[in-house]
Amino acid sequence: MAGKRIIYTPDFKQFTRQHPGLIGKFLEAYKNNAEKADFEGASITKLRNLPGQYHRGLWQVKAEGYNFFVKEGKSQKNHDGYSQFICLQELSTIKNDKVDVIKPYFGFSGEKTSFLVVDFCDLPVLGWEDRSLVGRIREMWRKTKKLHKALYNFSNAAYSKLNIGDLHPENAFLDEKNRKIIVFDPRSVKYCEADCRW
């Protein structure tokens, strides 16, 4: 992939104006592999022990009413920060009362790395249940059967209408309180060598 690609929302532009120097502080913490950094009322925390084969690093950035999840990923045509930002925006056009799409704020893709900034979501992931607890899993599946079906239908619509895939339970938060699923890690299927459908 040649060159750099950057995309962001007006909200994120406003955020950077309200917090000048915070991006520089984040990049400093990133380069130094710091576990935590504070900057004028904002906090940057490196997250650990989260599954995933494509991310290189994960962070939480909190500052005055904002709570972001930052993912560093590989610079791949179909799964980099820039393309994932576009995918998330496109997915929000599919209407499904049981499935929401996490809000993107910033996407960047360079020669060797990429970053995606989205809303931080402190919810369990639908597909990360501990499979050793069989009884709990059966109960979880019973409770979420309709949500799994909603995600499956949403995933099929995304694939057929938008060429977007990878929308399976491992890439969806479970909001039990509101009986919804929030998808967060899509992939453009234009460049997929394998079938990216769920």
C-alpha positions as CSV (number, residue, x, y, z in Angstrom):
1,M,0.0,0.0,0.0
2,A,1.5,3.3,-1.1
3,G,1.4,6.6,0.9
4,K,-0.6,7.6,3.9
5,R,-4.4,7.8,4.2
6,I,-6.1,9.7,7.0
7,I,-9.8,10.2,7.7
8,Y,-11.6,11.6,10.7
9,T,-15.0,12.9,11.9
10,P,-15.7,16.6,12.8
11,D,-16.1,15.4,16.4
12,F,-12.5,14.1,16.4
13,K,-11.2,17.4,14.9
14,Q,-13.0,19.3,17.6
15,F,-11.5,16.9,20.2
16,T,-7.9,17.6,18.9
17,R,-8.6,21.3,19.1
18,Q,-9.8,21.0,22.7
19,H,-6.8,18.9,23.7
20,P,-3.8,20.2,21.8
21,G,-0.7,18.1,22.3
22,L,-2.6,14.9,23.3
23,I,-1.9,13.1,20.0
24,G,1.8,13.9,20.4
25,K,1.7,12.6,24.0
26,F,0.0,9.4,22.8
27,L,2.6,8.9,20.1
28,E,5.4,9.4,22.7
29,A,3.8,6.8,25.0
30,Y,3.4,4.5,21.9
31,K,7.0,4.8,20.9
32,N,8.2,4.3,24.5
33,N,5.9,1.3,25.0
34,A,4.6,3.0,28.1
35,E,1.9,1.2,30.1
36,K,0.3,4.5,31.2
37,A,0.7,8.2,30.5
38,D,-1.1,11.3,31.8
39,F,-1.4,14.6,30.0
40,E,-3.3,17.7,31.2
41,G,-6.3,15.7,32.7
42,A,-6.2,13.0,30.0
43,S,-5.1,9.4,30.5
44,I,-3.5,7.0,28.1
45,T,-3.6,3.3,29.1
46,K,-2.1,0.3,27.3
47,L,-4.5,-2.6,27.3
48,R,-3.4,-6.2,27.7
49,N,-4.7,-9.7,27.3
50,L,-7.2,-9.0,24.6
51,P,-7.5,-11.7,21.9
52,G,-6.9,-10.8,18.2
53,Q,-4.5,-11.7,15.5
54,Y,-4.4,-8.5,13.5
55,H,-3.8,-5.8,16.2
56,R,-0.3,-4.8,17.4
57,G,-1.4,-2.7,20.3
58,L,-4.5,-1.5,22.0
59,W,-5.1,1.6,24.2
60,Q,-7.8,3.4,26.1
61,V,-7.6,7.2,25.9
62,K,-9.8,9.2,28.3
63,A,-10.2,13.0,28.3
64,E,-13.1,15.2,29.5
65,G,-16.2,13.4,28.3
66,Y,-14.3,11.4,25.7
67,N,-13.5,7.7,26.1
68,F,-11.7,6.2,23.1
69,F,-10.4,2.8,22.1
70,V,-7.3,3.0,19.9
71,K,-6.1,0.0,17.9
72,E,-2.8,-0.3,16.1
73,G,-3.0,-2.8,13.3
74,K,-1.1,-4.1,10.3
75,S,-1.3,-2.0,7.1
76,Q,-3.4,-4.3,5.0
77,K,-5.7,-3.1,2.2
78,N,-8.8,-4.7,3.7
79,H,-8.1,-4.5,7.5
80,D,-6.2,-1.2,8.2
81,G,-7.4,1.8,10.2
82,Y,-8.5,3.8,7.2
83,S,-10.5,1.0,5.5
84,Q,-12.1,-0.1,8.8
85,F,-13.2,3.5,9.4
86,I,-14.9,3.6,6.0
87,C,-16.5,0.1,6.6
88,L,-17.9,1.2,10.0
89,Q,-19.5,4.3,8.4
90,E,-21.0,2.3,5.6
91,L,-22.3,-0.4,8.1
92,S,-24.3,2.3,9.9
93,T,-26.5,2.6,6.8
94,I,-27.9,-1.0,7.4
95,K,-30.9,-0.8,9.7
96,N,-31.4,-3.5,12.2
97,D,-33.0,-2.8,15.6
98,K,-30.8,-5.5,17.3
99,V,-27.5,-4.5,15.9
100,D,-25.5,-1.2,16.4
101,V,-22.2,-0.2,14.9
102,I,-19.4,1.2,17.0
103,K,-18.7,4.9,16.2
104,P,-15.4,5.6,14.4
105,Y,-13.6,8.9,15.0
106,F,-10.2,8.5,13.2
107,G,-8.5,6.2,10.8
108,F,-4.9,6.2,9.6
109,S,-3.0,3.9,7.4
110,G,0.7,4.3,6.6
111,E,3.4,2.1,5.0
112,K,3.9,-0.2,8.0
113,T,1.2,0.4,10.5
114,S,-2.4,1.7,10.9
115,F,-4.5,3.2,13.7
116,L,-8.3,3.2,14.3
117,V,-10.0,5.3,17.0
118,V,-13.5,4.3,18.0
119,D,-15.8,4.7,21.1
120,F,-14.5,2.7,24.1
121,C,-17.0,0.0,24.9
122,D,-16.7,-1.9,28.3
123,L,-19.0,-4.8,27.4
124,P,-18.3,-8.5,26.9
125,V,-17.6,-9.8,23.5
126,L,-20.4,-12.1,22.2
127,G,-17.9,-14.8,21.0
128,W,-15.5,-14.8,24.0
129,E,-17.5,-17.0,26.4
130,D,-15.4,-19.4,28.4
131,R,-16.3,-22.7,26.7
132,S,-15.2,-24.8,29.6
133,L,-18.3,-23.6,31.6
134,V,-20.8,-25.6,29.6
135,G,-23.8,-24.8,31.7
136,R,-23.1,-21.0,31.5
137,I,-22.5,-21.3,27.8
138,R,-25.9,-23.0,27.2
139,E,-27.6,-20.3,29.3
140,M,-25.7,-17.6,27.4
141,W,-26.7,-19.1,24.0
142,R,-30.3,-19.4,25.1
143,K,-30.4,-15.7,26.1
144,T,-28.6,-14.5,23.0
145,K,-30.1,-16.8,20.3
146,K,-32.2,-14.0,18.8
147,L,-29.2,-11.7,18.9
148,H,-27.0,-14.3,17.1
149,K,-29.7,-14.5,14.4
150,A,-29.8,-10.7,14.2
151,L,-26.1,-10.6,13.8
152,Y,-26.2,-13.3,11.1
153,N,-28.8,-11.4,9.1
154,F,-26.9,-8.1,9.5
155,S,-23.7,-9.9,8.4
156,N,-25.3,-11.3,5.3
157,A,-26.7,-7.9,4.4
158,A,-23.3,-6.2,4.9
159,Y,-21.7,-8.8,2.7
160,S,-24.2,-8.7,-0.1
161,K,-24.8,-5.0,-0.2
162,L,-21.5,-3.5,0.9
163,N,-18.8,-6.1,0.4
164,I,-18.1,-6.0,4.1
165,G,-17.4,-9.1,6.1
166,D,-15.9,-10.5,9.4
167,L,-19.0,-9.6,11.3
168,H,-19.2,-12.7,13.6
169,P,-19.6,-13.1,17.3
170,E,-15.9,-12.6,18.1
171,N,-16.2,-9.1,16.5
172,A,-19.4,-8.0,18.4
173,F,-20.0,-6.7,21.9
174,L,-23.0,-8.0,23.8
175,D,-25.2,-5.3,25.4
176,E,-27.4,-7.4,27.6
177,K,-29.1,-4.5,29.2
178,N,-30.4,-3.1,25.9
179,R,-30.7,-6.5,24.2
180,K,-28.4,-5.4,21.4
181,I,-25.1,-6.3,19.6
182,I,-22.5,-3.7,18.7
183,V,-20.2,-4.7,15.8
184,F,-16.7,-3.3,15.9
185,D,-14.1,-5.1,13.7
186,P,-15.3,-5.2,10.0
187,R,-13.2,-6.0,7.0
188,S,-13.6,-5.0,3.3
189,V,-14.0,-8.2,1.3
190,K,-12.7,-6.7,-1.9
191,Y,-9.2,-7.9,-1.2
192,C,-10.0,-11.0,0.8
193,E,-8.3,-14.2,-0.4
194,A,-10.7,-16.3,1.7
195,D,-14.4,-16.0,2.2
196,C,-14.9,-13.4,4.9
197,R,-18.6,-14.1,5.5
198,W,-19.7,-15.4,8.8
